[in-house]
Amino acid sequence: MSITVNLYYKGQNGSTKKFAQEMEDRGIADAIRAEDGNEKYEYFIPMSDPETVLLIDSWRDQESLDRHHASSMMAEIAKLREKYDLHMTAERYISDEAGLPAKDQAFLRK
């Protein structure tokens, strides 16, 4: 089972992109990617809303995610969110161990 959290950071005047760039430049994102249990930590900018940044954050299990949330890195991230005056919404997904059904895979171009 994997847990994926989609975090939507919303800001103004390019603040979301600056936040994500600082996370990358300071090595915070790479440190999170190196944490035991992290499977994905990537930022994306929706084409229809350049003032939003989507973070796709995936973890092996709840215990891995809990360790991440208890880490000192969270305080650093919180300071950056404040610095850029970001507001967030989140969606949480749990993977289906069976994977994508064959009938759905038919729509994928490989």
Phi, psi and omega in degrees: 000134172243149176246128177240131176244123172264115179253125178257110176270130180237137180207199181222154174054040176080009184296328181292318179294321178296320177300308181299320180296320178293322176302318179287311185297324181277356178083006180294315180299317178296323178296322178292317178301330181276351181294143177300124178099347178284132180250336180196139176209092187223141178260144178220150176245119179296135181297330183273354183210084183291353177266007176241142170238131177262127172254122173260116188235108184243142183227150182300321183198175182297324180298319178297317179295319178298318178298318178298314181295334180272355184284161179292341179299330182297324178294322178295317179296318180299321178297319179293322177300318178294315181306319183262005178051053182266147175240150189226151165230161184219151172231140181239135180229144174246131185294152174268115184301335181285343181081190182286124179299150182305321181297330176278327179297336180299339181271356180271135174259117183257000000 
